[in-house]
Amino acid sequence: MTRASLTWLLLAAACGSLLEGVSCFAPKPLTHVTLQRARPSDLAITALRSTSNAASTSPRPKSAVDAASQSAAKSLRKGPYFDMDRGSGQIEFGATARLVTELDQSNEDRSELIKDWLRDTESFAMSIWQEDLIEKRSDNVYRLQLMTLNFVTIELAPWVDLQMKTVEDSEGNPVFTLQSAGFDPNVQMAGLRFSAESLGIVIEVAGQLRASPNGNGVTGSIAFQTTGNLPGPLRILPKAALKAASDTINETVVNFAVKSFQTGAISNYQKYLQKRQLVS
């Protein structure tokens, strides 16, 4: 249930990873998203185990980027998956969404422009989620509001705070990273509210995006997972029913994240080009 909050993930969810749409300046973008077993290098450069009052971490030095990426990969399981301990009532589920979005369908290599945009952290961060559902809370921390979700008899209207920043890899290329920094699942059951702590909810999110190899877009992934304790009445339900509920949440959140990023990325990239006076 608590898993619902997990639904975020995102991030990656998604993210993305978690995160694409329509632009009046560019041809219809080509977008591809799959839920798959991700390689360690596809996961976020940093990962933060967060609770509802968790604080964001401070930036890591450039020399630590590669090591942090490996650590993040080890801390998150590769999705999609669902596990349940019938005895304790603890469940865990999550997914990895790989994102590939083309921003420019011309034959020109736009990689340097896209890399410059990735370095404009706020502009890129505001592309991650639907415009009216994202709010900047402080430097590099943004709050994403999700739609109302249902996990069996549990209703959730979660928000998640993500720390988003741009770092550089060992070759000096910009990598946009995001990680969970706090959340509130806003859980209700039978008209009663339950706190994240009472349900033992823990959400982990790790994601990264970078310029795609062909120089015309952005590629990356978002991995997310949630753990929590089911209320007594739900523990007797068949595992298949609980897994189906978690799968629905995963799919809903990932699809929303992809659509949001498609729309935001295309729109904000064009605004960035206008700011640079590269398009009229």
SEMI-234408 format. One line per field, with one value per residue (C-alpha): residue number from 1; residue in three letters; chain; z, x, y. Coordinates in nm, 4 decimals. Example, Ala and Ser with C-alpha at 12.3 -4.5 7.8 and 13.67 -1.06 7.14 Angstrom:
BEGIN
i = 1  2
aa = ala  ser
ch = A  A
z = 0.7800  0.7140
x = 1.2300  1.3670
y = -0.4500  -0.1060
This chain:
BEGIN
i = 1  2  3  4  5  6  7  8  9  10  11  12  13  14  15  16  17  18  19  20  21  22  23  24  25  26  27  28  29  30  31  32  33  34  35  36  37  38  39  40  41  42  43  44  45  46  47  48  49  50  51  52  53  54  55  56  57  58  59  60  61  62  63  64  65  66  67  68  69  70  71  72  73  74  75  76  77  78  79  80  81  82  83  84  85  86  87  88  89  90  91  92  93  94  95  96  97  98  99  100  101  102  103  104  105  106  107  108  109  110  111  112  113  114  115  116  117  118  119  120  121  122  123  124  125  126  127  128  129  130  131  132  133  134  135  136  137  138  139  140  141  142  143  144  145  146  147  148  149  150  151  152  153  154  155  156  157  158  159  160  161  162  163  164  165  166  167  168  169  170  171  172  173  174  175  176  177  178  179  180  181  182  183  184  185  186  187  188  189  190  191  192  193  194  195  196  197  198  199  200  201  202  203  204  205  206  207  208  209  210  211  212  213  214  215  216  217  218  219  220  221  222  223  224  225  226  227  228  229  230  231  232  233  234  235  236  237  238  239  240  241  242  243  244  245  246  247  248  249  250  251  252  253  254  255  256  257  258  259  260  261  262  263  264  265  266  267  268  269  270  271  272  273  274  275  276  277  278  279  280
aa = met  thr  arg  ala  ser  leu  thr  trp  leu  leu  leu  ala  ala  ala  cys  gly  ser  leu  leu  glu  gly  val  ser  cys  phe  ala  pro  lys  pro  leu  thr  his  val  thr  leu  gln  arg  ala  arg  pro  ser  asp  leu  ala  ile  thr  ala  leu  arg  ser  thr  ser  asn  ala  ala  ser  thr  ser  pro  arg  pro  lys  ser  ala  val  asp  ala  ala  ser  gln  ser  ala  ala  lys  ser  leu  arg  lys  gly  pro  tyr  phe  asp  met  asp  arg  gly  ser  gly  gln  ile  glu  phe  gly  ala  thr  ala  arg  leu  val  thr  glu  leu  asp  gln  ser  asn  glu  asp  arg  ser  glu  leu  ile  lys  asp  trp  leu  arg  asp  thr  glu  ser  phe  ala  met  ser  ile  trp  gln  glu  asp  leu  ile  glu  lys  arg  ser  asp  asn  val  tyr  arg  leu  gln  leu  met  thr  leu  asn  phe  val  thr  ile  glu  leu  ala  pro  trp  val  asp  leu  gln  met  lys  thr  val  glu  asp  ser  glu  gly  asn  pro  val  phe  thr  leu  gln  ser  ala  gly  phe  asp  pro  asn  val  gln  met  ala  gly  leu  arg  phe  ser  ala  glu  ser  leu  gly  ile  val  ile  glu  val  ala  gly  gln  leu  arg  ala  ser  pro  asn  gly  asn  gly  val  thr  gly  ser  ile  ala  phe  gln  thr  thr  gly  asn  leu  pro  gly  pro  leu  arg  ile  leu  pro  lys  ala  ala  leu  lys  ala  ala  ser  asp  thr  ile  asn  glu  thr  val  val  asn  phe  ala  val  lys  ser  phe  gln  thr  gly  ala  ile  ser  asn  tyr  gln  lys  tyr  leu  gln  lys  arg  gln  leu  val  ser
ch = A  A  A  A  A  A  A  A  A  A  A  A  A  A  A  A  A  A  A  A  A  A  A  A  A  A  A  A  A  A  A  A  A  A  A  A  A  A  A  A  A  A  A  A  A  A  A  A  A  A  A  A  A  A  A  A  A  A  A  A  A  A  A  A  A  A  A  A  A  A  A  A  A  A  A  A  A  A  A  A  A  A  A  A  A  A  A  A  A  A  A  A  A  A  A  A  A  A  A  A  A  A  A  A  A  A  A  A  A  A  A  A  A  A  A  A  A  A  A  A  A  A  A  A  A  A  A  A  A  A  A  A  A  A  A  A  A  A  A  A  A  A  A  A  A  A  A  A  A  A  A  A  A  A  A  A  A  A  A  A  A  A  A  A  A  A  A  A  A  A  A  A  A  A  A  A  A  A  A  A  A  A  A  A  A  A  A  A  A  A  A  A  A  A  A  A  A  A  A  A  A  A  A  A  A  A  A  A  A  A  A  A  A  A  A  A  A  A  A  A  A  A  A  A  A  A  A  A  A  A  A  A  A  A  A  A  A  A  A  A  A  A  A  A  A  A  A  A  A  A  A  A  A  A  A  A  A  A  A  A  A  A  A  A  A  A  A  A  A  A  A  A  A  A  A  A  A  A  A  A
z = 0.0000  0.1102  -0.2132  -0.3607  -0.2389  -0.3952  -0.7107  -0.7599  -0.8892  -0.9717  -1.1033  -1.1890  -1.1696  -1.2704  -1.3287  -1.5615  -1.5324  -1.5371  -1.7989  -2.3436  -2.5740  -2.8444  -2.9622  -3.1986  -3.2904  -3.3644  -3.5491  -3.3458  -3.1196  -3.1205  -2.7752  -2.6449  -2.2965  -2.1602  -1.8209  -1.8093  -1.6074  -1.6113  -1.6084  -1.3115  -1.5375  -1.6279  -1.2719  -1.0985  -0.9924  -0.6400  -0.4433  -0.1144  0.1149  0.2302  0.4863  0.4979  0.6774  0.4948  0.3889  0.0630  0.0480  -0.0467  -0.3898  -0.4391  -0.5825  -0.9461  -0.8557  -0.6656  -0.9438  -1.0848  -0.7418  -0.6359  -0.9499  -0.8631  -0.5036  -0.6200  -0.8542  -0.5709  -0.3390  -0.5791  -0.7221  -1.0918  -1.1774  -1.2440  -0.9483  -0.6514  -0.3269  -0.0204  0.3180  0.4226  0.7839  0.8483  0.5928  0.4337  0.0622  -0.1805  -0.5443  -0.8027  -1.1635  -1.3858  -1.6730  -1.9530  -2.1462  -2.4931  -2.6298  -2.9527  -2.9316  -3.2825  -3.5961  -3.8141  -3.9485  -3.7492  -3.4326  -3.1521  -2.8689  -2.7510  -2.7372  -2.5482  -2.3078  -2.2432  -2.1698  -1.9272  -1.7397  -1.6999  -1.4003  -1.3298  -1.6910  -1.7255  -1.3834  -1.4716  -1.7731  -1.5607  -1.4547  -1.5635  -1.5321  -1.2871  -1.0647  -0.9961  -0.7567  -0.6695  -0.2925  -0.2488  -0.4333  -0.6389  -0.4575  -0.6404  -0.5233  -0.7611  -0.6970  -0.8229  -0.9193  -0.6766  -0.6793  -0.5458  -0.4028  -0.3338  -0.0627  0.0025  -0.1537  -0.1972  -0.3197  -0.2805  -0.3349  -0.3512  -0.3141  -0.5492  -0.5384  -0.8969  -1.0062  -1.2928  -1.2341  -1.4703  -1.5497  -1.5727  -1.9283  -1.8363  -1.9890  -1.8000  -1.6310  -1.4864  -1.1690  -0.9445  -0.6123  -0.3481  -0.0662  0.1095  0.0529  0.1930  0.0550  0.1969  0.2661  0.3465  0.4186  0.5202  0.5562  0.8023  0.7378  0.8004  0.8289  0.6337  0.9619  1.0832  0.7661  0.7576  0.4161  0.2631  -0.0888  -0.2856  -0.6185  -0.8434  -1.1943  -1.4518  -1.7957  -2.0462  -2.4106  -2.6370  -2.8470  -3.1741  -3.0510  -3.1087  -2.7784  -2.4199  -2.2815  -1.9331  -1.6748  -1.3462  -1.0912  -0.7944  -0.5241  -0.2207  0.0902  0.3518  0.5851  0.4820  0.7312  0.8758  0.6591  0.3379  0.4353  0.3676  0.0057  -0.2623  -0.3610  -0.7247  -0.6411  -0.4560  -0.7367  -0.9925  -0.7883  -0.7662  -1.1385  -1.2168  -1.0011  -1.1548  -1.5068  -1.4269  -1.2733  -1.5366  -1.8234  -1.6631  -1.6039  -1.9643  -2.1020  -1.8673  -1.9655  -2.3334  -2.3129  -2.0782  -2.2504  -2.5974  -2.4736  -2.2420  -2.4918  -2.7452  -2.4822  -2.4131  -2.7827  -2.7979  -2.4997  -2.6870  -2.9914  -3.1991  -3.3138  -3.3813
x = 0.0000  0.2542  0.3911  0.1472  0.3490  0.6321  0.4450  0.6306  0.8460  0.9908  1.1084  1.1981  1.1681  1.1549  1.2276  1.2322  1.3653  1.0834  0.9992  0.7840  0.5060  0.4293  0.6243  0.5219  0.8878  1.0010  0.8810  0.6987  0.9641  1.0461  1.0111  1.0802  1.0317  1.0779  1.0735  1.3804  1.6738  1.9103  2.2871  2.4635  2.5841  2.2232  2.1250  2.1515  2.4852  2.3551  2.0805  1.9316  1.7250  1.4623  1.1872  0.9161  1.1465  1.4709  1.7028  1.8921  2.2578  2.5379  2.7019  2.9776  3.3129  3.3737  3.6288  3.3594  3.1011  3.1875  3.2162  2.8836  2.7194  2.8289  2.7106  2.3683  2.3348  2.4005  2.1491  1.8550  1.7169  1.6473  1.2783  1.0054  0.9594  0.7359  0.8267  0.6186  0.6935  0.3651  0.4738  0.5770  0.3401  0.6243  0.6077  0.8561  0.8183  0.9687  1.0659  1.3381  1.2246  1.4703  1.4030  1.5112  1.3798  1.4743  1.4702  1.5928  1.5392  1.7782  2.0948  2.3099  2.4887  2.3241  2.5086  2.6936  2.3689  2.1953  2.4879  2.4693  2.0981  2.1698  2.3968  2.1015  1.9780  1.6561  1.5384  1.6005  1.4547  1.1271  1.1038  1.0820  0.7173  0.3866  0.4226  0.1368  0.2450  0.6066  0.7281  1.0762  1.1184  1.4804  1.8104  1.8103  1.5057  1.1735  0.8396  0.6449  0.2752  0.1279  -0.2245  -0.4507  -0.3635  -0.5390  -0.3773  -0.6567  -0.8559  -0.5889  -0.6003  -0.2880  -0.2199  0.1587  0.4143  0.7879  1.0759  1.3660  1.7116  1.8077  2.1479  2.3944  2.7345  3.0100  3.1281  3.4942  3.5104  3.3655  3.0216  2.7187  2.4943  2.1612  2.0847  1.7830  1.7280  1.4594  1.4936  1.1577  0.7989  0.4498  0.2285  -0.0893  -0.2399  -0.6070  -0.7997  -1.1644  -1.1579  -0.8669  -0.5215  -0.2044  0.1464  0.4421  0.6082  0.3128  0.3293  0.7068  0.7237  1.0654  1.1104  1.4339  1.4756  1.7781  1.7903  2.0164  1.9866  2.2514  2.2913  2.2175  2.4973  2.3469  2.3662  1.9953  1.8298  1.8458  1.8716  1.8769  1.6892  1.5061  1.4928  1.2607  1.1545  0.9283  0.8962  0.6225  0.4050  0.0575  -0.2263  -0.3545  -0.6663  -0.4631  -0.2119  -0.4587  -0.5121  -0.3534  -0.0040  -0.1163  -0.3816  -0.1325  0.1213  -0.1415  -0.2217  0.1456  0.1950  -0.0932  0.0578  0.4019  0.2635  0.0484  0.3350  0.5914  0.3581  0.2717  0.6396  0.7286  0.4488  0.5364  0.9010  0.8189  0.6055  0.8372  1.1624  1.0486  0.8923  1.1746  1.4447  1.2817  1.2598  1.6292  1.7093  1.5004  1.6898  2.0089  1.8519  1.9037  1.5417  1.2844
y = 0.0000  0.2346  0.1241  0.3620  0.6468  0.4720  0.5037  0.7992  0.6798  0.8111  0.8872  0.6925  0.7490  0.8419  0.9396  0.9773  0.8385  1.0114  1.1435  1.4044  1.6171  1.8619  2.1616  2.4362  2.4851  2.1318  1.8213  1.5626  1.4048  1.0393  0.8963  0.5510  0.4150  0.0664  -0.0921  -0.3084  -0.4338  -0.1409  -0.1508  0.0140  0.2955  0.3766  0.4519  0.7860  0.9207  0.9529  0.7835  0.8898  0.6736  0.9160  0.9388  1.2016  1.4475  1.3654  1.6480  1.6824  1.5916  1.8255  1.7990  1.5430  1.6449  1.5629  1.2964  1.1047  1.0944  0.7527  0.5905  0.7410  0.6042  0.2524  0.2940  0.4128  0.1172  -0.1248  0.0448  0.0101  -0.3122  -0.3317  -0.3261  -0.3990  -0.6292  -0.7067  -0.8827  -0.9594  -1.1109  -1.2679  -1.3006  -0.9398  -0.7877  -0.5942  -0.5375  -0.3855  -0.2969  -0.0703  -0.0174  0.1201  0.3407  0.4057  0.7247  0.8284  1.1590  1.3336  1.7122  1.7876  1.5807  1.7767  1.6177  1.8581  1.7524  1.9505  1.7784  2.0912  2.2911  2.0129  1.9836  2.3577  2.3200  2.0365  2.2771  2.5167  2.3182  2.5069  2.5105  2.1389  2.0556  2.2275  1.9955  1.6827  1.7055  1.8571  2.2331  2.2916  2.0011  2.0990  2.3658  2.4850  2.4579  2.5678  2.5563  2.2354  2.0905  2.0582  1.9182  1.6945  1.6356  1.3100  1.2286  1.0398  0.6702  0.3634  0.0513  -0.1948  -0.0083  0.2538  0.5998  0.8076  1.1593  1.1676  1.4378  1.3827  1.6267  1.5648  1.7106  1.7891  1.9093  1.8862  1.7307  1.6215  1.2733  1.1746  1.3114  1.6490  1.5852  1.7217  1.4680  1.5796  1.3843  1.3557  1.1829  1.1708  1.4235  1.3855  1.2785  1.2438  0.9665  1.1278  0.7878  0.7418  0.4240  0.4078  0.7858  0.7796  0.9248  0.7260  0.8688  0.7363  0.6415  0.4353  0.2276  0.2073  0.3677  0.4241  0.5582  0.5462  0.7237  0.7615  0.9019  1.0594  1.2139  1.3178  1.4135  1.1170  0.9650  1.0898  1.4498  1.5231  1.4433  1.3313  0.9801  0.8325  0.6311  0.6592  0.3800  0.3810  0.1430  0.1566  -0.0549  -0.0487  -0.2521  -0.3623  -0.3125  -0.6401  -0.6757  -0.6485  -0.9159  -1.1951  -1.0916  -1.3136  -1.2043  -1.1940  -0.9334  -0.7140  -0.7455  -0.6492  -0.3382  -0.2408  -0.3045  -0.0699  0.2035  0.1550  0.1764  0.4810  0.6767  0.5812  0.6704  1.0028  1.0782  0.9987  1.2132  1.5010  1.4948  1.4746  1.7861  1.9750  1.8851  1.9881  2.3111  2.4190  2.3268  2.5587  2.8338  2.7824  2.8186  3.1359  3.2725  3.1978  3.3666  3.0538  3.0367  3.3076
